[in-house]
Amino acid sequence: MKPVFTVTKGMLPVSTSYCPGCTHGVAHRIIMETLDEMDLLGKTIGVAPIGCSVVAHQFMNVDMCEAAHGRAPAVASGIRRVHPERVVFTYQGDGDLASIGMGEIVHAAARGELFSTFFINNGIYGMTGGQMAPTTLIGQRSTTSVNGRTREQAGMPLRICELLATLDGPAYIERVSLDTPAHIRAAKKAVRKAFEYQLAGKGFTFIELLSTCPTNWGLTPFEAMKRMGSEVAAYYPLGVYKDTGKEAE
């Protein structure tokens, strides 16, 4: 019989170490499936900094490089310039990219560096103990906002897609979600488009993936998925925030 599904060669044959209900594994798979389908596994270099993403090299079957906290865009910029024939991506969480790494991602985007960033936004510092992140929603509790984040104390959560879309360097920016099969299929299409734009030399590409962190949200996996699809997506609307290909049409 003809197989209807085969496991992608882009994922190493091991179990991930993420918490039950965490969608890092889903993000890994759609990125690696896309590279596999595009025949790019042997031509790709990924960069992962500190955070839950630091173990991505244990699961992604491509050349990987670890970076200091927040510095993945700087490392990726160097790799892509030295190896222009390679496909390069960074895989970063919100505590990393939107806090200590904010300067790095803004300047890489402004320069129009030819790599793709996959930004996992779960609204919390996952690996280091559940502290409030720049993307933590108002009212959300964390180990550093035990009564819930307030605007008066911490300001409003940062919307990174909207911020980067104001720059000239990015070619494609989209926010997707990993809460339903339909949204996951749409996310995979966005991942492919990001790589296609990179291969075409159009500029910096950025995909934000709304993700769950049931452990640090204090929810069951089911409750976390439901929250992501309603409360989180209400503040972080899904959609394309910049597409130079469409703008040129």
HUGI-V120860 format. One record per residue. N is the residue number from 0. RES is the residue in one letter. SS is DSSP state (helix for helix, strand for strand, loop for the rest). Layout:
# HUGI-V120860
n=N res=RES ss=SS
n=N res=RES ss=SS
This chain:
# HUGI-V120860
n=0 res=M ss=loop
n=1 res=K ss=loop
n=2 res=P ss=loop
n=3 res=V ss=loop
n=4 res=F ss=loop
n=5 res=T ss=loop
n=6 res=V ss=loop
n=7 res=T ss=loop
n=8 res=K ss=loop
n=9 res=G ss=loop
n=10 res=M ss=strand
n=11 res=L ss=loop
n=12 res=P ss=loop
n=13 res=V ss=loop
n=14 res=S ss=loop
n=15 res=T ss=loop
n=16 res=S ss=loop
n=17 res=Y ss=loop
n=18 res=C ss=loop
n=19 res=P ss=loop
n=20 res=G ss=loop
n=21 res=C ss=loop
n=22 res=T ss=loop
n=23 res=H ss=helix
n=24 res=G ss=helix
n=25 res=V ss=helix
n=26 res=A ss=helix
n=27 res=H ss=helix
n=28 res=R ss=helix
n=29 res=I ss=helix
n=30 res=I ss=helix
n=31 res=M ss=helix
n=32 res=E ss=helix
n=33 res=T ss=helix
n=34 res=L ss=helix
n=35 res=D ss=helix
n=36 res=E ss=helix
n=37 res=M ss=loop
n=38 res=D ss=loop
n=39 res=L ss=loop
n=40 res=L ss=helix
n=41 res=G ss=helix
n=42 res=K ss=helix
n=43 res=T ss=strand
n=44 res=I ss=strand
n=45 res=G ss=strand
n=46 res=V ss=strand
n=47 res=A ss=strand
n=48 res=P ss=loop
n=49 res=I ss=loop
n=50 res=G ss=loop
n=51 res=C ss=helix
n=52 res=S ss=helix
n=53 res=V ss=helix
n=54 res=V ss=helix
n=55 res=A ss=helix
n=56 res=H ss=helix
n=57 res=Q ss=helix
n=58 res=F ss=loop
n=59 res=M ss=strand
n=60 res=N ss=loop
n=61 res=V ss=loop
n=62 res=D ss=strand
n=63 res=M ss=strand
n=64 res=C ss=strand
n=65 res=E ss=strand
n=66 res=A ss=loop
n=67 res=A ss=loop
n=68 res=H ss=loop
n=69 res=G ss=loop
n=70 res=R ss=loop
n=71 res=A ss=helix
n=72 res=P ss=helix
n=73 res=A ss=helix
n=74 res=V ss=helix
n=75 res=A ss=helix
n=76 res=S ss=helix
n=77 res=G ss=helix
n=78 res=I ss=helix
n=79 res=R ss=helix
n=80 res=R ss=helix
n=81 res=V ss=helix
n=82 res=H ss=loop
n=83 res=P ss=loop
n=84 res=E ss=loop
n=85 res=R ss=loop
n=86 res=V ss=strand
n=87 res=V ss=strand
n=88 res=F ss=strand
n=89 res=T ss=strand
n=90 res=Y ss=strand
n=91 res=Q ss=strand
n=92 res=G ss=strand
n=93 res=D ss=helix
n=94 res=G ss=helix
n=95 res=D ss=helix
n=96 res=L ss=helix
n=97 res=A ss=helix
n=98 res=S ss=helix
n=99 res=I ss=helix
n=100 res=G ss=loop
n=101 res=M ss=helix
n=102 res=G ss=helix
n=103 res=E ss=helix
n=104 res=I ss=helix
n=105 res=V ss=helix
n=106 res=H ss=helix
n=107 res=A ss=helix
n=108 res=A ss=helix
n=109 res=A ss=helix
n=110 res=R ss=helix
n=111 res=G ss=loop
n=112 res=E ss=loop
n=113 res=L ss=loop
n=114 res=F ss=loop
n=115 res=S ss=strand
n=116 res=T ss=strand
n=117 res=F ss=strand
n=118 res=F ss=strand
n=119 res=I ss=strand
n=120 res=N ss=strand
n=121 res=N ss=loop
n=122 res=G ss=loop
n=123 res=I ss=loop
n=124 res=Y ss=loop
n=125 res=G ss=loop
n=126 res=M ss=loop
n=127 res=T ss=loop
n=128 res=G ss=loop
n=129 res=G ss=loop
n=130 res=Q ss=loop
n=131 res=M ss=loop
n=132 res=A ss=loop
n=133 res=P ss=loop
n=134 res=T ss=loop
n=135 res=T ss=loop
n=136 res=L ss=loop
n=137 res=I ss=strand
n=138 res=G ss=loop
n=139 res=Q ss=loop
n=140 res=R ss=loop
n=141 res=S ss=strand
n=142 res=T ss=loop
n=143 res=T ss=loop
n=144 res=S ss=strand
n=145 res=V ss=loop
n=146 res=N ss=loop
n=147 res=G ss=loop
n=148 res=R ss=strand
n=149 res=T ss=loop
n=150 res=R ss=helix
n=151 res=E ss=helix
n=152 res=Q ss=helix
n=153 res=A ss=helix
n=154 res=G ss=loop
n=155 res=M ss=loop
n=156 res=P ss=loop
n=157 res=L ss=loop
n=158 res=R ss=loop
n=159 res=I ss=helix
n=160 res=C ss=helix
n=161 res=E ss=helix
n=162 res=L ss=helix
n=163 res=L ss=helix
n=164 res=A ss=loop
n=165 res=T ss=loop
n=166 res=L ss=loop
n=167 res=D ss=loop
n=168 res=G ss=loop
n=169 res=P ss=strand
n=170 res=A ss=strand
n=171 res=Y ss=strand
n=172 res=I ss=strand
n=173 res=E ss=strand
n=174 res=R ss=strand
n=175 res=V ss=strand
n=176 res=S ss=strand
n=177 res=L ss=loop
n=178 res=D ss=loop
n=179 res=T ss=loop
n=180 res=P ss=helix
n=181 res=A ss=helix
n=182 res=H ss=helix
n=183 res=I ss=helix
n=184 res=R ss=helix
n=185 res=A ss=helix
n=186 res=A ss=helix
n=187 res=K ss=helix
n=188 res=K ss=helix
n=189 res=A ss=helix
n=190 res=V ss=helix
n=191 res=R ss=helix
n=192 res=K ss=helix
n=193 res=A ss=helix
n=194 res=F ss=helix
n=195 res=E ss=helix
n=196 res=Y ss=helix
n=197 res=Q ss=helix
n=198 res=L ss=helix
n=199 res=A ss=loop
n=200 res=G ss=loop
n=201 res=K ss=loop
n=202 res=G ss=loop
n=203 res=F ss=strand
n=204 res=T ss=strand
n=205 res=F ss=strand
n=206 res=I ss=strand
n=207 res=E ss=strand
n=208 res=L ss=strand
n=209 res=L ss=strand
n=210 res=S ss=loop
n=211 res=T ss=loop
n=212 res=C ss=loop
n=213 res=P ss=helix
n=214 res=T ss=helix
n=215 res=N ss=helix
n=216 res=W ss=helix
n=217 res=G ss=loop
n=218 res=L ss=loop
n=219 res=T ss=loop
n=220 res=P ss=helix
n=221 res=F ss=helix
n=222 res=E ss=helix
n=223 res=A ss=helix
n=224 res=M ss=helix
n=225 res=K ss=helix
n=226 res=R ss=helix
n=227 res=M ss=helix
n=228 res=G ss=helix
n=229 res=S ss=helix
n=230 res=E ss=helix
n=231 res=V ss=helix
n=232 res=A ss=helix
n=233 res=A ss=helix
n=234 res=Y ss=helix
n=235 res=Y ss=loop
n=236 res=P ss=loop
n=237 res=L ss=loop
n=238 res=G ss=strand
n=239 res=V ss=strand
n=240 res=Y ss=strand
n=241 res=K ss=strand
n=242 res=D ss=strand
n=243 res=T ss=helix
n=244 res=G ss=helix
n=245 res=K ss=helix
n=246 res=E ss=helix
n=247 res=A ss=loop
n=248 res=E ss=loop
